[in-house]
Amino acid sequence: MTPEAALAFWFGRINYEVRSAAAGDLKLERMRALLRLLGNPHERVRTVHIAGTKGKGSTAAMLDSVLRSAGYRVGLFTSPHLERVEERICVDAVPITGPELAARMDEIAAAVRVLDAGPPPHSTFFEISTALGFLHFACRRVDVAVVEVGLGGRFDSTNVCRPLVSAITCIGLDHTAQLGGTLEEIAFQKAGIAKRRVPLVSGEVDPGPQRVIARVAAESGSPLVQAGRDFPLESDHEIGLLGRHQRANAAIAVAVVNELRRTGMPIAERAVVRGLAAVRWPARVEIVSHSPTVVLDTAHNVPSAEALVATLRQSVPAAGKKTVVFAVSSDKDYAAILRILAGYFDAFHLTQYGNNPRCVPPEKLAEVLAGISHHASVSVYSTSREAWFAARANSGPTDVVCVTGSVFLAGELQPFVRQIAAGTERSAP
């Protein structure tokens, strides 16, 4: 199998990132069957497992940076990706290469074909992603893998692992069709990653979901390590990511490190200091360039939008106009997100990304925004490139231009946004 054939096979599977999953689509039996045919590579990899509505990717990136600073070979499994799907599976911060992808996918494709000969439903895009991650980490003999949950926790395909430590960052209303309509219901799904005798680090501070996590942890026999009780709500370390919310994520990462130390993994304090200061996580309130200030972000739910606006107010000077290029998926609470953004931005460039059927038409976003804000200027664009170049053309040196609303949007516009920092920006095509 060539790298191109491997990618074609991968993207040829049903993808619930493009077509939303129903609650009944989320099961672990297919994942376990696939891994059995591959020799259960997940059992050969020491892991840290991280769930949460917001902050799980940043926390995973922090742990990856700290563990690499401590001298470990570290696997990092995250989702979704910005530009290339290979970004999801890294060893020592290097994405899986084309030849590696082809070699691993040869094994996975053979196993998938065996399962396809049986009754449906068949292995999905994300299940193959998960299998690829565990297989690659086992083949590369990583010392530890940091694995981010894709959706929920209880029935996420990553939940086949038995980690050294599990963690939940925070609970918010997102993916309600699959996980439930209340914080408590969502907390129950996230807490499903708890395992017997495996410490569960929780950064949740809301009393309702906090009680649910504590109950599930107790029922599972998982020792609970609770923010505000067992470790600080915020870290005072220097962090290489913008935003006060990252201090809460860093506190969770440090608590996980302390639990890893208890398992016998030596991690010096200087590695924690260096790792947190050096962490990079693209498109998370990332200032790409100045004059105007250009921010690349992926806020796609209410907690993330709140964190974005708070960080912009605290860390980004805004003497001039504040413009947002925005697109969002239809399964998000986009009315609430727009309401939050309308409290900060003066101008909205509403658009859509790719051919993704989950994307809300920008005309619909404009209708919703009209009922929220009467002072913001609103423009609608059929492509994200048009929206981006229009926003840039109408921005001066003291203005702020922010791309946000979806990882898909950030990934689609990232090449154009980064042209500014590289000094290679061209006019709109």
C-alpha positions as CSV (number, residue, x, y, z in Angstrom):
1,M,0.0,0.0,0.0
2,T,1.3,3.5,-0.9
3,P,0.8,6.5,1.4
4,E,-1.8,7.8,-1.1
5,A,-3.7,4.4,-1.0
6,A,-3.5,4.4,2.8
7,L,-5.1,7.8,3.0
8,A,-7.7,6.8,0.5
9,F,-8.6,3.7,2.5
10,W,-8.7,5.8,5.7
11,F,-11.0,8.5,4.3
12,G,-13.1,5.9,2.6
13,R,-14.6,4.9,5.9
14,I,-17.7,6.4,7.5
15,N,-16.6,9.6,9.2
16,Y,-18.7,10.9,12.1
17,E,-16.7,14.1,12.1
18,V,-18.4,14.9,8.8
19,R,-21.7,13.2,9.4
20,S,-22.8,13.5,13.1
21,A,-23.0,10.2,14.9
22,A,-26.2,9.0,16.6
23,A,-25.9,7.9,20.2
24,G,-26.3,4.2,19.1
25,D,-23.3,4.6,16.7
26,L,-20.9,4.9,19.6
27,K,-19.9,1.4,20.7
28,L,-16.6,-0.3,21.7
29,E,-17.2,-3.8,20.4
30,R,-15.9,-3.0,16.9
31,M,-12.8,-1.3,18.3
32,R,-11.9,-4.3,20.5
33,A,-12.4,-6.7,17.6
34,L,-10.2,-4.6,15.4
35,L,-7.4,-4.4,18.0
36,R,-7.6,-8.2,18.6
37,L,-6.9,-8.8,15.0
38,L,-3.9,-6.5,15.3
39,G,-2.5,-8.3,18.3
40,N,-3.9,-5.8,20.8
41,P,-1.2,-3.1,20.4
42,H,-2.9,-0.8,23.0
43,E,-1.9,-3.3,25.7
44,R,1.8,-2.8,24.8
45,V,1.6,1.0,25.3
46,R,1.6,2.9,28.6
47,T,-0.9,5.7,28.2
48,V,-2.4,8.8,29.8
49,H,-6.1,9.2,28.8
50,I,-7.6,12.7,28.7
51,A,-11.3,13.6,28.3
52,G,-13.2,16.9,28.6
53,T,-15.4,19.4,26.8
54,K,-12.7,22.1,26.7
55,G,-9.0,22.0,27.3
56,K,-8.3,18.4,26.7
57,G,-6.1,19.0,23.6
58,S,-4.1,21.8,25.4
59,T,-3.7,19.6,28.4
60,A,-2.5,16.7,26.2
61,A,0.0,19.0,24.5
62,M,1.3,20.2,27.9
63,L,1.8,16.6,29.1
64,D,3.5,15.7,25.8
65,S,5.9,18.7,26.2
66,V,6.7,17.9,29.9
67,L,7.3,14.2,29.3
68,R,9.6,14.9,26.3
69,S,11.4,17.4,28.4
70,A,11.9,14.6,31.0
71,G,13.6,12.5,28.3
72,Y,10.8,10.1,27.4
73,R,9.8,9.0,23.9
74,V,6.2,10.3,23.8
75,G,3.3,9.4,21.5
76,L,0.6,12.0,21.2
77,F,-2.9,11.1,19.8
78,T,-5.2,14.1,19.2
79,S,-8.2,15.0,17.0
80,P,-9.3,16.5,14.8
81,H,-6.4,17.8,12.7
82,L,-5.8,21.2,11.2
83,E,-4.4,20.5,7.8
84,R,-3.1,17.0,7.5
85,V,-4.6,13.9,9.1
86,E,-1.1,12.7,10.0
87,E,-1.0,15.4,12.6
88,R,-3.2,13.3,14.8
89,I,-0.5,10.7,15.5
90,C,2.9,12.0,16.6
91,V,6.0,10.5,18.2
92,D,8.3,13.1,19.9
93,A,6.3,15.9,18.1
94,V,6.8,14.4,14.6
95,P,3.7,13.3,12.7
96,I,3.6,9.7,11.4
97,T,5.4,9.7,8.0
98,G,4.0,8.5,4.7
99,P,6.0,5.2,4.7
100,E,5.0,4.5,8.3
101,L,1.4,5.3,7.5
102,A,1.4,2.9,4.6
103,A,3.1,0.1,6.5
104,R,0.7,0.4,9.5
105,M,-2.4,0.7,7.3
106,D,-1.5,-2.4,5.4
107,E,-2.0,-4.3,8.7
108,I,-5.1,-2.4,9.6
109,A,-6.7,-2.8,6.2
110,A,-6.3,-6.5,6.3
111,A,-8.0,-6.7,9.7
112,V,-10.8,-4.3,8.6
113,R,-11.5,-6.5,5.6
114,V,-11.9,-9.5,7.9
115,L,-14.4,-7.5,10.0
116,D,-16.2,-6.2,6.9
117,A,-17.0,-9.8,5.9
118,G,-19.2,-10.0,8.9
119,P,-22.4,-8.1,9.8
120,P,-22.5,-4.3,9.9
121,P,-21.8,-1.7,11.3
122,H,-18.2,-1.7,10.1
123,S,-15.1,0.1,11.3
124,T,-15.2,3.9,11.2
125,F,-12.7,6.6,10.3
126,F,-12.1,7.4,13.9
127,E,-11.8,3.7,15.0
128,I,-9.1,3.2,12.3
129,S,-7.4,6.4,13.5
130,T,-7.3,5.0,17.0
131,A,-6.0,1.6,15.9
132,L,-3.4,3.4,13.8
133,G,-2.3,5.4,16.8
134,F,-1.9,2.5,19.1
135,L,-0.2,0.4,16.4
136,H,2.2,3.1,15.6
137,F,3.1,3.8,19.2
138,A,3.7,0.1,19.8
139,C,5.9,-0.2,16.7
140,R,7.9,2.9,17.7
141,R,8.1,1.6,21.3
142,V,7.1,4.9,22.9
143,D,7.7,5.2,26.6
144,V,4.3,6.6,27.1
145,A,1.4,7.8,24.9
146,V,-0.9,10.8,25.7
147,V,-4.3,9.9,24.2
148,E,-7.0,12.5,23.8
149,V,-10.6,11.2,23.8
150,G,-12.4,12.0,20.5
151,L,-16.1,12.2,21.7
152,G,-17.4,11.8,25.2
153,G,-15.5,9.1,26.9
154,R,-17.5,6.1,27.9
155,F,-18.0,4.8,24.3
156,D,-15.2,6.6,22.6
157,S,-12.9,4.2,20.7
158,T,-9.9,5.3,22.7
159,N,-11.6,4.0,25.9
160,V,-10.2,0.5,25.2
161,C,-6.9,1.5,26.8
162,R,-6.0,0.9,30.5
163,P,-4.0,4.0,31.3
164,L,-1.6,4.8,34.0
165,V,-3.6,7.9,34.8
166,S,-6.9,9.3,33.4
167,A,-8.0,12.9,33.4
168,I,-11.1,15.1,32.8
169,T,-10.5,18.7,32.1
170,C,-13.9,20.3,32.4
171,I,-17.6,19.7,31.4
172,G,-19.6,21.9,29.1
173,L,-22.6,21.6,26.8
174,D,-21.4,20.1,23.5
175,H,-22.3,17.1,21.4
176,T,-25.6,17.0,23.3
177,A,-27.3,14.7,20.7
178,Q,-24.8,12.0,21.6
179,L,-23.9,12.8,25.2
180,G,-27.0,14.3,26.8
181,G,-28.6,17.7,27.3
182,T,-27.4,18.5,30.8
183,L,-23.9,18.9,32.3
184,E,-24.6,16.0,34.6
185,E,-25.5,13.7,31.7
186,I,-22.3,14.8,29.8
187,A,-20.2,14.3,32.9
188,F,-21.5,10.7,33.2
189,Q,-20.2,10.0,29.7
190,K,-16.9,11.7,30.2
191,A,-16.4,9.9,33.6
192,G,-16.8,6.6,31.7
193,I,-13.0,6.7,31.2
194,A,-12.5,5.9,34.9
195,K,-10.8,2.5,35.5
196,R,-10.4,0.4,38.6
197,R,-7.3,1.4,40.5
198,V,-6.3,4.0,37.9
199,P,-6.2,7.6,39.3
200,L,-8.7,9.9,37.8
201,V,-7.6,13.6,37.8
202,S,-10.6,15.9,37.5
203,G,-10.5,19.7,36.9
204,E,-14.3,20.1,37.0
205,V,-15.4,22.7,39.5
206,D,-19.2,22.9,38.9
207,P,-20.9,21.1,41.8
208,G,-23.4,19.2,39.6
209,P,-21.0,17.4,37.2
210,Q,-18.4,17.2,39.9
211,R,-20.7,15.0,42.0
212,V,-21.4,12.8,39.0
213,I,-17.7,12.3,38.3
214,A,-17.1,11.6,42.0
215,R,-19.9,9.0,42.0
216,V,-18.7,7.3,38.8
217,A,-15.1,7.2,40.1
218,A,-16.2,5.6,43.4
219,E,-18.3,3.0,41.6
220,S,-15.4,2.2,39.3
221,G,-12.9,2.0,42.1
222,S,-10.9,4.8,40.5
223,P,-9.1,7.1,43.1
224,L,-10.3,10.6,42.4
225,V,-7.8,13.5,42.4
226,Q,-10.0,16.6,42.5
227,A,-9.1,20.2,41.6
228,G,-9.6,22.6,44.5
229,R,-9.2,19.8,47.0
230,D,-6.1,17.8,46.0
231,F,-4.4,20.3,43.7
232,P,-4.7,24.0,42.9
233,L,-7.4,25.3,40.5
234,E,-4.6,27.1,38.6
235,S,-0.9,26.6,38.0
236,D,1.5,29.4,38.7
237,H,4.0,28.0,36.1
238,E,5.0,30.0,33.0
239,I,3.0,28.6,30.2
240,G,3.7,28.8,26.4
241,L,-0.1,29.3,25.6
242,L,-2.2,32.4,26.0
243,G,-5.2,32.7,28.3
244,R,-6.0,32.3,32.0
245,H,-7.9,29.2,31.2
246,Q,-4.6,27.5,30.3
247,R,-3.6,27.9,33.9
248,A,-6.4,25.5,34.9
249,N,-5.2,23.1,32.2
250,A,-1.7,23.3,33.4
251,A,-2.8,22.6,36.9
252,I,-4.4,19.4,35.6
253,A,-1.3,18.5,33.7
254,V,0.9,18.9,36.8
255,A,-1.5,16.8,38.8
256,V,-1.3,14.0,36.2
257,V,2.5,14.3,36.4
258,N,2.4,13.8,40.1
259,E,0.3,10.7,39.6
260,L,2.8,9.4,37.0
261,R,5.5,9.9,39.6
262,R,3.6,7.7,42.0
263,T,3.6,4.9,39.3
264,G,7.4,5.0,39.3
265,M,8.1,7.4,36.4
266,P,10.9,9.8,37.3
267,I,9.9,13.3,36.1
268,A,12.1,16.1,37.5
269,E,10.5,19.4,38.4
270,R,12.8,21.2,35.9
271,A,11.2,19.1,33.2
272,V,7.7,20.4,34.3
273,V,9.0,24.0,34.2
274,R,10.7,23.6,30.8
275,G,7.8,21.6,29.3
276,L,5.0,24.0,30.2
277,A,7.0,27.0,29.1
278,A,7.9,25.4,25.8
279,V,4.4,24.0,24.9
280,R,2.9,24.9,21.6
281,W,-0.6,24.1,20.4
282,P,-1.4,25.7,17.1
283,A,-4.7,27.6,16.5
284,R,-5.6,27.9,20.2
285,V,-5.9,31.7,20.7
286,E,-2.6,31.8,18.7
287,I,-1.3,35.3,17.7
288,V,0.1,34.7,14.3
289,S,1.2,38.2,13.4
290,H,0.8,41.9,14.4
291,S,-0.2,45.1,12.6
292,P,-3.0,44.1,12.4
293,T,-3.1,41.5,15.2
294,V,-4.1,38.2,13.6
295,V,-5.4,35.5,15.8
296,L,-6.0,31.9,14.7
297,D,-8.4,29.9,17.0
298,T,-10.7,26.9,17.0
299,A,-13.4,27.8,19.6
300,H,-16.4,25.6,18.6
301,N,-18.5,25.5,21.8
302,V,-19.6,27.9,24.5
303,P,-16.8,27.4,27.0
304,S,-14.2,27.8,24.3
305,A,-15.8,31.0,23.0
306,E,-15.9,32.4,26.5
307,A,-12.2,31.6,26.9
308,L,-11.4,33.1,23.6
309,V,-13.1,36.4,24.4
310,A,-11.7,36.6,27.9
311,T,-8.2,35.9,26.5
312,L,-8.5,38.6,23.8
313,R,-9.6,41.1,26.4
314,Q,-6.8,40.3,28.7
315,S,-3.9,39.7,26.3
316,V,-4.6,41.3,22.9
317,P,-4.5,45.1,22.6
318,A,-7.4,46.3,20.5
319,A,-7.3,50.0,19.8
320,G,-9.0,49.6,16.5
321,K,-11.7,47.5,14.9
322,K,-12.2,43.9,15.9
323,T,-13.2,41.5,13.1
324,V,-14.0,37.8,13.3
325,V,-14.1,35.3,10.4
326,F,-16.6,32.7,11.6
327,A,-18.0,29.3,10.5
328,V,-19.4,26.6,12.7
329,S,-20.9,23.1,12.6
330,S,-24.7,22.7,12.9
331,D,-24.5,20.5,16.0
332,K,-23.0,23.3,18.0
333,D,-25.0,25.9,20.0
334,Y,-24.0,28.5,17.5
335,A,-26.6,31.1,18.7
336,A,-25.0,31.1,22.2
337,I,-21.5,31.2,20.6
338,L,-22.5,34.2,18.4
339,R,-24.0,35.9,21.4
340,I,-20.6,35.6,23.2
341,L,-18.6,36.8,20.2
342,A,-21.0,39.7,19.6
343,G,-20.0,41.1,23.0
344,Y,-16.5,41.7,21.7
345,F,-16.3,41.8,17.9
346,D,-17.4,44.8,15.8
347,A,-17.5,43.0,12.4
348,F,-18.5,39.5,11.4
349,H,-17.4,37.8,8.2
350,L,-19.6,34.8,8.2
351,T,-18.7,31.9,5.9
352,Q,-18.5,28.1,5.6
353,Y,-15.7,25.5,5.2
354,G,-15.2,23.0,2.4
355,N,-18.1,20.7,1.4
356,N,-18.8,19.6,4.9
357,P,-22.6,19.0,5.3
358,R,-22.4,19.8,9.0
359,C,-21.5,23.4,8.3
360,V,-24.2,26.0,9.0
361,P,-24.9,28.1,5.9
362,P,-23.5,31.6,6.5
363,E,-26.9,33.1,5.6
364,K,-28.4,31.2,8.5
365,L,-25.7,32.6,10.8
366,A,-26.5,36.1,9.6
367,E,-30.2,35.6,10.5
368,V,-29.3,34.4,14.0
369,L,-26.9,37.3,14.5
370,A,-29.4,39.9,13.4
371,G,-31.5,38.9,16.4
372,I,-28.5,39.2,18.8
373,S,-26.6,42.3,17.8
374,H,-27.7,45.5,16.1
375,H,-24.4,47.3,16.2
376,A,-22.0,44.8,14.5
377,S,-21.5,44.9,10.8
378,V,-22.2,41.6,9.1
379,S,-21.0,40.2,5.8
380,V,-21.6,36.8,4.2
381,Y,-19.2,34.9,2.0
382,S,-19.6,31.7,0.2
383,T,-16.0,30.6,0.8
384,S,-13.6,30.9,3.7
385,R,-10.9,32.3,1.5
386,E,-13.2,35.2,0.3
387,A,-14.1,35.9,3.9
388,W,-10.4,35.9,5.1
389,F,-9.1,38.2,2.3
390,A,-12.0,40.6,2.7
391,A,-11.3,40.8,6.5
392,R,-7.6,41.5,5.8
393,A,-8.3,44.1,3.2
394,N,-10.6,46.0,5.6
395,S,-8.2,45.9,8.6
396,G,-5.7,48.5,9.6
397,P,-2.5,48.3,11.8
398,T,-4.4,48.7,15.1
399,D,-7.2,46.3,14.3
400,V,-7.7,42.7,15.4
401,V,-8.7,39.9,12.9
402,C,-9.6,36.5,14.4
403,V,-10.5,33.3,12.7
404,T,-12.6,31.0,14.9
405,G,-15.7,28.7,15.1
406,S,-14.3,25.4,14.0
407,V,-11.1,23.3,13.7
408,F,-12.2,22.8,10.0
409,L,-12.2,26.5,9.4
410,A,-8.9,27.1,11.1
411,G,-7.3,24.3,9.1
412,E,-8.7,25.5,5.9
413,L,-7.4,29.1,6.4
414,Q,-4.2,28.3,8.2
415,P,-2.0,28.4,5.1
416,F,-3.3,31.8,4.2
417,V,-3.1,33.2,7.7
418,R,0.5,32.0,8.2
419,Q,1.6,33.7,5.0
420,I,1.5,37.0,6.9
421,A,4.0,35.8,9.5
422,A,6.2,34.3,6.8
423,G,6.1,37.5,4.8
424,T,4.7,35.8,1.7
425,E,1.1,37.0,1.8
426,R,-0.4,37.6,-1.6
427,S,-3.6,39.4,-2.6
428,A,-6.9,37.6,-2.9
429,P,-7.1,35.3,-5.9
